[in-house]
């Protein structure tokens, strides 16, 4: 009696797939590619000019000079790495969590700059550094990063997607 | 069903009193009834549990295989990320500390030395030129490098034609390199190759501008004919006071950002400027 029931279980399970379970991978596909592209572009624009990238980090006045230089040089490559993983759909959940952590750090940094009354550009997509007091855009910068954070959280929750190198098994093992 | 099996076995085994008649009957009855069922049930159970066990073993093996593969993927990705980020940092370190390049291939002719006066700009071009362009730039400001790339040639051509002289205010608010480059710019103007040095500084704006890099740029610009006074001037930061006086002068002129340009004291809207418009502005100012 037990043997046939075991055989039937996965079948009835797949039959019971909800509409959400069918749609979620497609949403995740769009979210994954969009978040990956944003990170890739953000990193790529910063890689071009290391001097400016370091300057953008220093403008936050949060890190000592040596560390600011390391972050200015290294962070763009971190963004590119995570962006590539997301676009490839490789270790999606881990990459999404890393992207989310990055966004939390960015939001905290921009919020702290705003709270301290600094007049800087976030340097999110290259550039950065001091701007005229009336030209800050902290609200929009934080809103954008919150949006990206939500995207990362969605992917961490629903990492399965189409056109990804990840197999379902990887995510099952993660769970 | 299973309880019959031991009874059927016991029947013939247990040599009880009515063995003669009941024995065969007792033997027959349970044997005939139960044996096929008894034979079938345990054997099908055995095969089912064996199948299950095999299935489970296969799944375990598959899972172990998957886990090993996942671990390999994770390790490969981790190594790739370390190489990417570590290599990236090393690459950027090299880019900012290497020797300057991309300088004009023809060595600059050493011209008349400019005098460096506190709070006063470096004058580049013919002093009889009818149009004066005031330029406020930081050698490490990325928009200044963009400006130079887009409009530098136009302005230089107008200088060469004798129409324009540039009053250069090299500001230094971005970083240490802004100040060392501004000082070196003053040294170069004093040594008579300011114009070529200016172009070289912006052509290499990603460099951090150590003294060695500034001296190396001078050698490239002059074709190795840098006067000895230049390297002394750079190494000692001779014009440090002048550099800070330029920042104050820019403040007093109400300049809040770089690049800022005035043509005959009229501010120019650089973000919306085109090369054609710049040529027109220069031409109309020259009339």
Interface residues (C-beta under 8 A of the other chain):
Chain A: X3 X6 X47 X49 X50 X51 X52 X53 X54 X55 X58 X70 X72 X73 X74 X76 X77 X78 X80 X81 X85 X90 X91 X94 X126 X127 X129 X130 X131 X132 X169 X170 X173
Chain B: X48 X51 X52 X66 X67 X70 X73 X74 X77 X80 X81 X84 X85 X87 X88 X89 X92 X93 X95 X96 X140 X142 X173 X174 X175 X177 X205 X206 X207 X208 X256 X257
